[in-house]
Amino acid sequence: MSEDFDAVVDDAQSRAVLGLAWGGVARFAEMLADQGELRGLIGPRELPRLWTRHVVNSAAVAQFLPAEGSVADVGSGAGLPGVVLALMRPELDVHLIEPMERRITWLSEVVEELDLDNVQLHHGRAEELHGRLKVSVATARAVAALDKLARMTLPLVEPGGRLLAQKGRRAAEEVSRADSVLRQLGGANVRIHEVDLLGDGDVTRVVEVLKTR
Ligand SMILES: C[S@@+](CC[C@H](N)C(=O)[O-])C[C@H]1O[C@@H](n2cnc3c(N)ncnc32)[C@H](O)[C@@H]1O
Protein backbone atom coordinates (compact mmCIF):
# COMPACT_ATOMS: atom_id res chain seq x y z
CA MET A 1 0.00 0.00 0.00
CA SER A 2 1.39 3.45 -0.84
CA GLU A 3 1.96 5.75 2.13
CA ASP A 4 -0.64 8.27 0.90
CA PHE A 5 -3.28 5.65 0.42
CA ASP A 6 -2.38 4.05 3.73
CA ALA A 7 -3.02 7.37 5.48
CA VAL A 8 -6.45 7.75 3.85
CA VAL A 9 -7.76 4.31 4.76
CA ASP A 10 -6.20 3.99 8.18
CA ASP A 11 -8.58 6.00 10.31
CA ALA A 12 -10.12 4.87 13.57
CA GLN A 13 -13.72 5.30 12.38
CA SER A 14 -13.41 3.08 9.34
CA ARG A 15 -11.47 0.50 11.34
CA ALA A 16 -14.34 0.48 13.84
CA VAL A 17 -16.95 0.11 11.08
CA LEU A 18 -15.12 -2.65 9.22
CA GLY A 19 -13.70 -4.57 12.17
CA LEU A 20 -11.74 -7.67 11.20
CA ALA A 21 -12.55 -7.07 7.52
CA TRP A 22 -10.60 -3.79 7.47
CA GLY A 23 -7.42 -5.27 5.94
CA GLY A 24 -9.23 -7.04 3.10
CA VAL A 25 -11.41 -4.02 2.41
CA ALA A 26 -8.35 -1.75 2.37
CA ARG A 27 -6.69 -4.10 -0.17
CA PHE A 28 -9.86 -4.03 -2.31
CA ALA A 29 -9.86 -0.21 -2.17
CA GLU A 30 -6.20 -0.17 -3.16
CA MET A 31 -6.97 -2.33 -6.22
CA LEU A 32 -9.78 0.06 -7.16
CA ALA A 33 -7.58 3.11 -6.65
CA ASP A 34 -4.93 1.54 -8.92
CA GLN A 35 -7.14 0.28 -11.72
CA GLY A 36 -10.68 1.60 -11.22
CA GLU A 37 -10.40 4.60 -13.51
CA LEU A 38 -8.37 2.79 -16.18
CA ARG A 39 -10.91 -0.01 -16.34
CA GLY A 40 -13.96 2.25 -16.36
CA LEU A 41 -15.13 1.18 -12.91
CA ILE A 42 -14.97 4.53 -11.18
CA GLY A 43 -14.95 8.11 -12.49
CA PRO A 44 -11.78 10.22 -11.99
CA ARG A 45 -13.71 12.72 -9.85
CA GLU A 46 -14.67 9.93 -7.47
CA LEU A 47 -11.09 8.83 -6.76
CA PRO A 48 -10.40 11.26 -3.89
CA ARG A 49 -13.50 10.02 -2.08
CA LEU A 50 -13.19 6.39 -3.13
CA TRP A 51 -12.60 5.18 0.42
CA THR A 52 -15.33 7.05 2.32
CA ARG A 53 -18.04 7.63 -0.32
CA HIS A 54 -17.82 4.28 -2.07
CA VAL A 55 -15.95 1.56 -0.22
CA VAL A 56 -16.75 2.26 3.45
CA ASN A 57 -20.18 3.55 2.39
CA SER A 58 -20.93 0.04 1.11
CA ALA A 59 -20.74 -1.22 4.71
CA ALA A 60 -23.95 0.69 5.55
CA VAL A 61 -26.00 -2.36 4.61
CA ALA A 62 -24.06 -4.82 6.77
CA GLN A 63 -25.94 -4.14 10.00
CA PHE A 64 -29.24 -5.18 8.34
CA LEU A 65 -27.99 -8.53 7.03
CA PRO A 66 -29.26 -11.77 8.59
CA ALA A 67 -27.11 -14.00 10.81
CA GLU A 68 -26.99 -16.64 8.09
CA GLY A 69 -28.14 -17.24 4.54
CA SER A 70 -27.39 -15.77 1.16
CA VAL A 71 -27.08 -12.36 -0.46
CA ALA A 72 -27.43 -11.35 -4.11
CA ASP A 73 -25.76 -8.05 -4.96
CA VAL A 74 -27.51 -6.95 -8.13
CA GLY A 75 -25.51 -4.72 -10.50
CA SER A 76 -22.38 -5.15 -8.45
CA GLY A 77 -20.19 -3.21 -10.91
CA ALA A 78 -16.81 -2.66 -9.28
CA GLY A 79 -17.99 -4.84 -6.35
CA LEU A 80 -20.03 -2.33 -4.36
CA PRO A 81 -21.44 -3.22 -1.97
CA GLY A 82 -21.10 -6.99 -2.63
CA VAL A 83 -17.33 -7.41 -2.18
CA VAL A 84 -17.30 -5.31 1.00
CA LEU A 85 -20.21 -7.32 2.44
CA ALA A 86 -18.59 -10.65 1.49
CA LEU A 87 -15.43 -9.56 3.35
CA MET A 88 -17.36 -8.38 6.41
CA ARG A 89 -19.63 -11.44 6.58
CA PRO A 90 -17.64 -14.50 5.41
CA GLU A 91 -20.35 -16.85 6.73
CA LEU A 92 -22.89 -15.58 4.16
CA ASP A 93 -23.02 -16.89 0.57
CA VAL A 94 -22.69 -13.84 -1.63
CA HIS A 95 -23.77 -13.80 -5.28
CA LEU A 96 -22.51 -10.91 -7.40
CA ILE A 97 -24.70 -10.31 -10.46
CA GLU A 98 -23.32 -8.14 -13.23
CA PRO A 99 -24.07 -8.11 -16.99
CA MET A 100 -20.98 -6.22 -18.23
CA GLU A 101 -18.21 -8.59 -19.24
CA ARG A 102 -15.29 -6.37 -18.28
CA ARG A 103 -16.80 -5.81 -14.85
CA ILE A 104 -17.22 -9.57 -14.34
CA THR A 105 -13.57 -10.02 -15.36
CA TRP A 106 -12.60 -7.42 -12.77
CA LEU A 107 -14.76 -9.10 -10.10
CA SER A 108 -13.17 -12.49 -10.80
CA GLU A 109 -9.71 -10.94 -10.30
CA VAL A 110 -10.87 -9.38 -7.01
CA VAL A 111 -12.33 -12.69 -5.80
CA GLU A 112 -9.05 -14.44 -6.55
CA GLU A 113 -6.80 -11.75 -5.05
CA LEU A 114 -8.86 -11.52 -1.86
CA ASP A 115 -9.36 -15.28 -1.63
CA LEU A 116 -13.12 -14.87 -1.31
CA ASP A 117 -14.45 -18.40 -1.12
CA ASN A 118 -17.98 -17.27 -0.15
CA VAL A 119 -18.59 -15.45 -3.46
CA GLN A 120 -20.20 -16.69 -6.69
CA LEU A 121 -20.22 -14.58 -9.82
CA HIS A 122 -23.14 -14.47 -12.26
CA HIS A 123 -22.48 -12.88 -15.63
CA GLY A 124 -25.83 -11.57 -16.82
CA ARG A 125 -28.87 -9.49 -15.90
CA ALA A 126 -30.71 -10.13 -12.67
CA GLU A 127 -33.87 -10.94 -14.65
CA GLU A 128 -32.13 -13.94 -16.23
CA LEU A 129 -31.83 -15.49 -12.77
CA HIS A 130 -35.52 -15.18 -11.88
CA GLY A 131 -36.77 -18.66 -11.03
CA ARG A 132 -33.18 -19.98 -10.86
CA LEU A 133 -31.71 -18.19 -7.84
CA LYS A 134 -33.37 -17.50 -4.47
CA VAL A 135 -31.61 -15.61 -1.71
CA SER A 136 -32.31 -14.31 1.79
CA VAL A 137 -31.40 -10.74 0.85
CA ALA A 138 -30.90 -8.76 -2.35
CA THR A 139 -28.70 -5.67 -2.19
CA ALA A 140 -28.22 -2.94 -4.77
CA ARG A 141 -26.39 0.36 -4.88
CA ALA A 142 -26.78 2.94 -7.67
CA VAL A 143 -28.51 0.51 -10.03
CA ALA A 144 -32.05 1.79 -10.76
CA ALA A 145 -34.99 3.68 -9.28
CA LEU A 146 -36.81 1.64 -6.66
CA ASP A 147 -39.79 0.62 -8.85
CA LYS A 148 -37.49 -0.79 -11.54
CA LEU A 149 -35.13 -2.19 -8.94
CA ALA A 150 -37.99 -4.02 -7.23
CA ARG A 151 -38.87 -5.75 -10.51
CA MET A 152 -35.26 -6.79 -10.94
CA THR A 153 -34.59 -7.94 -7.40
CA LEU A 154 -37.73 -9.06 -5.52
CA PRO A 155 -38.22 -12.21 -7.67
CA LEU A 156 -34.78 -13.30 -6.42
CA VAL A 157 -35.77 -13.00 -2.75
CA GLU A 158 -37.31 -15.90 -0.87
CA PRO A 159 -40.50 -15.29 1.18
CA GLY A 160 -39.48 -13.77 4.52
CA GLY A 161 -36.34 -12.34 2.93
CA ARG A 162 -35.62 -8.69 2.19
CA LEU A 163 -34.42 -6.17 -0.36
CA LEU A 164 -31.83 -3.73 1.03
CA ALA A 165 -31.34 -0.90 -1.45
CA GLN A 166 -28.80 1.87 -0.88
CA LYS A 167 -30.40 5.12 -1.91
CA GLY A 168 -29.73 8.84 -1.98
CA ARG A 169 -31.68 11.81 -0.70
CA ARG A 170 -34.75 10.93 -2.79
CA ALA A 171 -35.33 7.61 -1.06
CA ALA A 172 -38.76 8.59 0.32
CA GLU A 173 -39.92 9.85 -3.10
CA GLU A 174 -38.76 6.60 -4.74
CA VAL A 175 -40.60 4.58 -2.10
CA SER A 176 -43.91 6.34 -2.78
CA ARG A 177 -43.50 5.97 -6.55
CA ALA A 178 -42.78 2.25 -6.14
CA ASP A 179 -45.78 1.61 -3.89
CA SER A 180 -47.99 -0.30 -6.36
CA VAL A 181 -45.08 -2.28 -7.88
CA LEU A 182 -43.95 -3.32 -4.41
CA ARG A 183 -47.46 -4.53 -3.53
CA GLN A 184 -47.75 -6.51 -6.80
CA LEU A 185 -44.46 -8.23 -6.05
CA GLY A 186 -45.24 -9.07 -2.41
CA GLY A 187 -43.10 -6.27 -0.98
CA ALA A 188 -44.24 -4.86 2.39
CA ASN A 189 -43.10 -3.20 5.66
CA VAL A 190 -40.97 -0.66 3.82
CA ARG A 191 -38.55 1.19 6.08
CA ILE A 192 -35.95 3.84 5.28
CA HIS A 193 -32.92 3.65 7.56
CA GLU A 194 -30.62 6.67 7.77
CA VAL A 195 -27.08 5.54 8.45
CA ASP A 196 -24.24 7.92 9.35
CA LEU A 197 -21.46 5.35 9.32
CA LEU A 198 -18.46 7.59 9.91
CA GLY A 199 -20.25 10.03 12.20
CA ASP A 200 -19.50 12.90 9.81
CA GLY A 201 -23.09 13.78 8.90
CA ASP A 202 -22.85 12.07 5.50
CA VAL A 203 -26.03 10.01 5.67
CA THR A 204 -26.68 6.94 3.53
CA ARG A 205 -30.24 5.71 3.19
CA VAL A 206 -30.96 2.01 3.17
CA VAL A 207 -34.45 1.12 1.96
CA GLU A 208 -35.57 -2.18 3.47
CA VAL A 209 -38.46 -4.11 1.90
CA LEU A 210 -39.81 -7.37 3.30
CA LYS A 211 -40.79 -10.01 0.73
CA THR A 212 -44.00 -11.56 2.03
CA ARG A 213 -44.71 -14.23 -0.61
C1 LIG B 1 -23.99 2.69 -11.79
S1 LIG B 1 -23.41 1.03 -11.71
C2 LIG B 1 -23.28 0.78 -9.96
C3 LIG B 1 -22.31 -0.29 -9.62
C4 LIG B 1 -22.11 -0.54 -8.13
N1 LIG B 1 -23.30 -1.14 -7.53
C5 LIG B 1 -21.70 0.71 -7.39
O1 LIG B 1 -22.39 1.13 -6.46
O2 LIG B 1 -20.66 1.29 -7.75
C6 LIG B 1 -24.85 0.05 -12.14
C7 LIG B 1 -24.52 -1.38 -12.48
O3 LIG B 1 -25.74 -2.12 -12.65
C8 LIG B 1 -25.54 -3.02 -13.72
N2 LIG B 1 -26.87 -3.40 -14.24
C9 LIG B 1 -27.65 -2.69 -15.06
N3 LIG B 1 -28.80 -3.38 -15.35
C10 LIG B 1 -28.71 -4.56 -14.68
C11 LIG B 1 -29.57 -5.71 -14.58
N4 LIG B 1 -30.74 -5.76 -15.23
N5 LIG B 1 -29.16 -6.74 -13.81
C12 LIG B 1 -27.99 -6.68 -13.14
N6 LIG B 1 -27.14 -5.62 -13.20
C13 LIG B 1 -27.49 -4.58 -13.96
C14 LIG B 1 -24.66 -2.26 -14.70
O4 LIG B 1 -23.99 -3.11 -15.61
C15 LIG B 1 -23.72 -1.52 -13.76
O5 LIG B 1 -22.53 -2.24 -13.52
The ligand as a MOL file (V3000), in Angstrom:
LIG
                    3D

  0  0  0     0  0            999 V3000
M  V30 BEGIN CTAB
M  V30 COUNTS 27 29 0 0 0
M  V30 BEGIN ATOM
M  V30 1 C -23.9910 2.6850 -11.7900 0
M  V30 2 S -23.4090 1.0270 -11.7150 0 CHG=1
M  V30 3 C -23.2830 0.7820 -9.9600 0
M  V30 4 C -22.3130 -0.2890 -9.6220 0
M  V30 5 C -22.1110 -0.5380 -8.1250 0
M  V30 6 N -23.2980 -1.1400 -7.5290 0
M  V30 7 C -21.6990 0.7070 -7.3930 0
M  V30 8 O -22.3870 1.1280 -6.4590 0
M  V30 9 O -20.6580 1.2870 -7.7470 0 CHG=-1
M  V30 10 C -24.8550 0.0460 -12.1410 0
M  V30 11 C -24.5200 -1.3750 -12.4760 0
M  V30 12 O -25.7360 -2.1180 -12.6540 0
M  V30 13 C -25.5410 -3.0240 -13.7200 0
M  V30 14 N -26.8730 -3.4010 -14.2400 0
M  V30 15 C -27.6550 -2.6910 -15.0630 0
M  V30 16 N -28.7970 -3.3840 -15.3480 0
M  V30 17 C -28.7070 -4.5640 -14.6800 0
M  V30 18 C -29.5650 -5.7090 -14.5820 0
M  V30 19 N -30.7380 -5.7590 -15.2350 0
M  V30 20 N -29.1610 -6.7390 -13.8070 0
M  V30 21 C -27.9860 -6.6770 -13.1400 0
M  V30 22 N -27.1400 -5.6210 -13.2000 0
M  V30 23 C -27.4930 -4.5750 -13.9620 0
M  V30 24 C -24.6620 -2.2630 -14.6960 0
M  V30 25 O -23.9860 -3.1110 -15.6090 0
M  V30 26 C -23.7200 -1.5220 -13.7620 0
M  V30 27 O -22.5320 -2.2350 -13.5190 0
M  V30 END ATOM
M  V30 BEGIN BOND
M  V30 1 1 1 2
M  V30 2 1 2 3
M  V30 3 1 2 10
M  V30 4 1 3 4
M  V30 5 1 4 5
M  V30 6 1 5 6
M  V30 7 1 5 7
M  V30 8 2 7 8
M  V30 9 1 7 9
M  V30 10 1 10 11
M  V30 11 1 11 12
M  V30 12 1 11 26
M  V30 13 1 12 13
M  V30 14 1 13 14
M  V30 15 1 13 24
M  V30 16 1 14 15
M  V30 17 1 14 23
M  V30 18 2 15 16
M  V30 19 1 16 17
M  V30 20 1 17 18
M  V30 21 2 17 23
M  V30 22 1 18 19
M  V30 23 2 18 20
M  V30 24 1 20 21
M  V30 25 2 21 22
M  V30 26 1 22 23
M  V30 27 1 24 25
M  V30 28 1 24 26
M  V30 29 1 26 27
M  V30 END BOND
M  V30 END CTAB
M  END
